[in-house]
Amino acid sequence: MKPIHTTLAVLLACLATPGLANADYPDKPIRLVVPYAVGGTTDIIARVVGNKLGAQLGQSVIIENKPGAGGSIGSAYAAKQPADGYTLVMAVESSHAVNPNVYAKSAYDPVRDFAPISNLADVPNVLVVNPGMPAASLPAFLKLLKAEPGKYAFGSSGNGGLSHMNGELFMKTTGTRMLHVPYKGLGPALNDLVAGQVQVVFDNIPSSYPLIQAQRIRPLAVAARQRLKVLPDVPTYAEAGLPAMNHPSWFGLAAPAGTPAAVLDTLNAAVRQTLADPATVEAIERQGAVPSPMSREEFGALIAESYGHWKTVVEDIKFEKMQ
């Protein structure tokens, strides 16, 4: 039998080596925090990817929705969880680039408090209106807004969220004015759009597309590099003369800061395998989104770049930061 001190030395060496210490990861279910309501784009992407990701890892991936404050509540919650790889979070443009720029004091730092894993998908944005709106095109819509400033309302996922800021950027760019109505997620906002309680939503394709197909809402423009296969008759913002609005959103995956590198590498590899699966790719593309896996370093750089972009936008539109 080996001396006790020898056995202890081997054990300590294993604990000090991330690759060895996490050799059995994961050995229990993983929680994926979605900081937005059920039915919104973030939730849809999380569920499409989560099922296959769980199969790749050999453990269940349990979706946990924690909406509120434009993604701030769920993101701040995730940042405070143990850095062991068993709590992940959807790190998206709204919560990790826009949100920290619109609060006077953010509840989390999008770079310092999280460990990037990978981007999952690039998602075109879409301007949708209630079919009762007497405007079938973007030029007609702009004419309507300018003729009756402040008459129409746009719904968003919450104060300071990406959909809110896209609405603010749209009004700044076009010289129009609408009433902003915040919700706890885009799902509820879309419900009220269909019901006519609000007339406009600046959404992402995945959550709006089923309603567009059913002709319950009407698309006027998309933020994409080119027209979408699923909406070939809808112009891009760039085509419509609004290039400042023509930026698709990103939806990725992160963990609390301090999560071991070996765990992050395991997760990154699983994401890449998931996004190479034809059925998953088809499911994402069916939503009008584009799979976009990245290295951990590339995704970290994207978050930092996007944060800088929205910092400039917030300053340009003179947005009054929230407390």
N, C-alpha and C positions, 0 to 999 in steps of 0.2 A: 504494500500500500504506500502511495506517495505521502511524504510528510505534509502536515497541514499547511505549513508556510508556503510550500510549492504549489499546492492546490489553490490557495488564496491568491498567489501571485498570478496564476493563469486566469483566474476569475477577474481580477482587477484589470488585467491586460485586455480582456474581452470587452469589459465595460468601457474602457478608454478608447476602443477602436469602433467607430460608428458602424462600419460594415459588418463587424462581428456582433456587435451589440444588438443590431436590428435585423439579424439574419432571419428571424421568424416573422418579421413584419409583412403583412398585418395578420394578427391572430385573433381579431375580433371585429365586429362591424364598425364601419367608418361613418361619421356624421358629416353631411355636406350642408353647411348653413347657406341658405338663400336669403339675402337681406331684402327681399321683395315679396309681394303677395303671390299666391297661387294664380296661375293663368297668364302672368306677364312673361316677357321674353326671357328674362334670367331664369325663371322657373322652368320654362319649356326646355331651354338648352341644358340646364342642370339635369333634368329627368331623362332627356334623350341620351346624354353622355353617361350619366350616373349608372344606369342599368348595365351597360356594357363594361364600364370601368370596374364595377363590382365583380363581374365575371372574370376580368383579367387579373384582378387582385385575389380572387378566391374568397372574398368576403362581401357581405351586403353593404351597399352605400345607401344610407338612410337620409332622405331629403328632409331638412328642418327649416321651414319658412319662418323668418323673423323680420317682418316688414316694419316700416316706419321711418320717418325723418330722412326720406330720400336715400335709404340704404344705410344710414348711419347707425341705427340701432343694432341691426344684425351684424354689421362689420365690426363695430366696437365690441360686441359680445364675442365674436370669433377671435378677435385679437387677444382676448384675455383668457382663452382656453389653454389647457396644457399643450406644450409644443412637442407632442409625441406622434403626430401623424394621424390621430384618430378623430380630429376635428379639422375639417377643411372649410373653405369659404369660396363662394363665387366672387371673384375679384373682377369687377366690370368697370367700364369707363365711367358710368354714373357714380358709383360708390368710391372708386379709387382715383379718379382724376377730377371730376366735377365737384363732388360733395365736399372734399377738404378745402376747396377754394371758395365756397359760398358761406362757410361758417366763420365767424370771428374767432372762435376757438373750436377746432375740430376735436372730436372724441377719439381720434386715432390718426396716426401718420401713415399714409398709404405705402410709403417706402420702408420706414424704420420698423413698423409693427407687423409686417407680413413678409413671408418668404415666398417669392413667386415660384410657381410650378410650371405652368404653360398657358398660353392662350388656347382657347378651344375653338372659337369661331368668330369670324367677322360678320357683322349683321347689318344689312342696309336699314337705314331709317326711312320712315314713310310718313307723309302728311296725309291724314285721313279726316274726312268730314262726314257729318250725318247726311244721308241721301236727301233729306228735306232742304238742305242748303241750296239756294238757287244759283249754283256755280258748278259747272262740269269740268272746269279746267283751272289751272293755277292763275292765269291772267284774269279770268272772270272772278276768281276768289279774291284776288288782290283789289280788283275794282270795287267789289262789294265791301271789303274792309275799309277802304279809303272813303267810300261814300257814307259809311255809318260807323265812325270810330267808336270803339268801346261797346258796341251792341252785342257782339258775339263773344262766347267764352271758350277757352281751351282748357281741357283737363290734363293733368300730369300725374306722375307717380308720387309726387310730393314736392314740397318746397325745396328748391335747390337741386332736385334730381335732374338727370340728363334731359328728360322730356320737358321739364320746366325750362331749363336753360336753352334748349333748342327753340322753344317758343319765344323766349326773350330775344335770342339772337335773330330769329325770323322777323320779329317786330322791329328790331333795331335796323336790320338790313333793308327792310322794305318800307320803313316809315309808317307802319300801321300800328293799331292799338286794339288789344283784346283783353278781356277779363280773365285772370288766371284762377282756376279752381283746382286746388291740390287734393289728391287722394292718397290712400295707403297702398300704392301699387297701381300698375297700368291696367290690371284686370278690372278693378272697380271703375276706373276712368272709362274704359271701353264699354262697360255695361251702360254707363250713363250717356255715352256718345250714341249708342244704339237707341236708347230711350229718348234722346233729344234733350236731355238735361244740360249737356254741353254740346257745342257744335263742331269742335275741332280737337284733335289729339295729335301730338307729335310722337309717334310710336316707333317700334321696330317691326320688321316684317313678320317674324314668327307669331307674335300674339295677335296681329291684325289680319293676317292672311286668311284664316278661316272665315272671318266676318266679311272680308272683301269678296271671297268666293261666293258667299251666300248673298251678296249684294245688300248686306245690312249696313255697310259703311262704304264710302267712296274714296279711293286713293287719287291724289292730285299730283304728287311728285315723290321721288325716291332719292335717297342719298346713296349713290353707288357709282362705281367706276364706269359702268355701262348699264343700259336697260336690262331689267331682270327677265329671265326666261319665264318666270311665273307671272310677270306683269308687263308683257311686251309693249302694251299701248300706253304705259305710264312713263312720262319723261323723267330724266334725272333732274335734280336741282340745277346742275350745270347747264343742261340743255335749256332750261327755263330761265336762265340768266341770273341764277343765285348760287355761284360757285362757293361762297362762304358756307353754305349749308350742306355742301356735297361731300360729307365725311361719314363713311360707315362706322358703326360702333364695334368695340371688341368686348368679348366675354371670355374670361379666363378663370383659372383656378389657383388658389394660394393657400398657405398654411400659416399658423401663427409664427412669428419670428422666433428663431432658436430651434426650430424643428431640425433634427439631424440631417446632414447632407445625404447620407445613404437612403434615408426615407424619402427625401425629396426626389432623388434620382430614381427610386423605385416608382414613385408616382408619375414622374415625367415619362418614364418608359411605358407605363401602363396607359397614359393618355395618348402617346404616339401610336400604340397598338390599337387602342380604341378608335382613333380617328383614321386608322388604315383599314378598318373593317367596312366592307362595302355597304352593309345594311345600315350602319351608323352614319356613314357619309350620305347615303340616300335619304335617311331620316332628317339630317341637318339641312341638306340641300332642298328637301321638300318644303322646308320652312322659309326658303329664300335666303338662307345663310350659307356661308362658305367655311368649311373646316380649315383651321389655321394653326396647327401645332407649332410650338416653338421650343427652343432650349430655355432653360431657366434664366440664363443671362439675357437672351433676346426678349423674353417677356418682361423682365425687370426694366430693361431699357425702354420698352414700349410704354410701360406705366409712367416712368419718369418723363418721357417726351410728351405724353398726352396730358399729364398734370401741368406741364409748362404751357401747353397750348390753351388749356381752359383757364389758367391763371390770367393769361393775356386777354381772353374773351371777357372774363368777369370784370377786368379793369376797363376794357373798351366800352362795355355797355353800362358802366357805372352802377353795377349791381350793389345794392346795400346789403352787406353781409349780415347773416342771421346770428342771433345770440345762442 
